[in-house]
Amino acid sequence: MTILVVMASCDSNFKKIQKINSVPFFASGDAENINLKYVDSGRVKAILLSPRMLDYSQVKYPFTEFPKGIDLTLIDAKNQKSSVVILADYAIQYTKKELIDLRGNVIITSDDGKQLKTEQLYYDQKNDWFFTEKFYRISDIDNSFTEGIGIDFDSKFQTVTAQNSYAERNKTD
């Protein structure tokens, strides 16, 4: 019986220590049904739509969370909507690193019919570069595809580096 009392006592102290070492933080901003335009040097670079945004700009490593997903359209240098639209179930933007972590049913669609699907994809905003180490599949409108694990590419799909990939090209006659 003494052993049980000692264990309960240790367990209680352990929980108190955990509470002392935990640092809770809360969003400084909470917005619904947002329509954000990212502007750099007077030019709109992207349009972001999301059902919910949580702003954690007051923490040591600031970030913005999109717990209900995003719809992101990139704008090209001529202020035209880019051929790239990005959808994800969840996203988090790390402000200082200029990095967006996209998760859950990530789909990138281009106006020429190409579509990339993966479960997680990172977007380096500063370098306009995407990358993942997860499984991905890129398909064309003619059902040709490339799939594999690990890929990185620029937002225009002009420079692509694929790792461990397999491709199948369908011929159209």
N, C-alpha and C positions, 0 to 999 in steps of 0.2 A: 504494500500500500504506500509506503514511503517513496518507493521508486516512481509511482504514478504522480505523486504530488510534485516531486522534483522535475519530472518531465513536463508536467503542465506548467510549472513555474518557468522552466527554460523556454518553452514554446511561447509563453506570454511575453517574456523579455525579448525574444527574437523578433516577434511582431512589432514591438515598440521600436526596436533598433531599425527595422525595415522602414517604418513610418518616418523616423528621424532622417534617414538617408534619402528618402524620396522627395523629389522636388516637383510638385504639381504645377502645371501651367495651363492657362486658359487662352483661348483665342481673343485677341484684342478687337477683332472684327468678325462678324458673321453675316453673310449676304446670301440672298436667294435670287434665283433667276437672273444671273448676271450676264452682261454683254460687255466684255472688256476689249479695249483696243490698245495694243502695245505699240508705243510710238518711240522712235529713235531718230534723232537729228531731224525732227519735224516730219517724219514719214511713218505712216502706219505700216508696221511689219507683220502684225498678226491680229486676228479677231478670235476671241475666246468666248464660248458660250458654256454655261454650266448651271445646273439647278441649285448648286450650293457652293459657297466658298468660305473657308475659314482662314483668317489672317493671323499669323503668329510672328509679326514683325518685331515684337518687343522682346523676344528671347535672344539668347547669345548667338545662336545660329538661326537666323530668321528663315521662315518658310511659309508657303501658302498651300493649303490643302483643299482638294476638290473631291470630297468623299462620295459624291454621286455622279462623278464622271465629267468628261469634257468633250466638246466639239471645237476643234482648233483649225482655223483656216490660215495658211501662210500667205502673205502678200508679197509679190515680187517687186523688184526695184523700179518697175514702171508703174507702180501703184495699181496693178491689176491683181485680182484674186489669183493666187498661185494654183497650179494644178494639183496641189496637195491638201487634202482634208484628213484630219486625224481624229479618231474617236477612241475613247477609252472609258472603262467603268470607274476608274479611280486615277487621280493624278496628284502629285505633290511637286511644287516648284521650290527649289532651293535658291533663294534670292542671291546670296553672295557668290555662289558657284555658277549661276546662270544655267542651271540644269533642271530639266523636268523629268521625273520618273513616272512613266505611264504604265498602268497595270490593269489586267483583266480585259479580255476581248479587245485588244488593241488592233485597230484597223486603220491602215493608211490607204486612201484611194486617190488615184490620179485621174485626170480627165482623159488620158489615152487608154483607160481601161485596166491599168495595172492595179493590183491590190496586194498589200502585205498584211498578213495576220500573224500575231504572236501574243503571248501572255504578258510580256513585259518588254518595254522599249524605253531607252533613255534618249532625250533630246538635248544636245549641247547647244543652247541658244547663241552663245557667243561665236561659235564656229559653224553654226548651221549644219549640225552633224547628228545623225541617229546611230544608235548601236544597241545590240543585245547579245547576250550569251545564251539565250533561251532558244527553243525550237521556233522556227519561222516558216512561213510559206508565202511565196510571191506567185501570183497567177496573172495571166493575161486574159483578154476577152475571148481568145481562141482556146482557152483551157490549157495552154502550155503553163508549166510551173517550174519553179525552183524551190526546194525546201532543204532545210538543214538545221544545224545548231550553230549559232553565232554568225552575225552579219553586222557590217557598219556601212553607212552610205550618206551622201549629202542629200539635202532636201529635194533636189531635182532628179535624183536617181542617176546622175551622170557618172559618179565615182562610187563603185560598189566593191566591197571586199567581203566575200562569203567564205565561211569556214565549214568544213564537213558537210558539203552540199551535194544534192542530187537534183538533176534537171531532166525534164521531159518536154520535148517540143512537139506539138501537134502540127502537122502539115495541112495547109489549106490548099486545095486544088481548084 
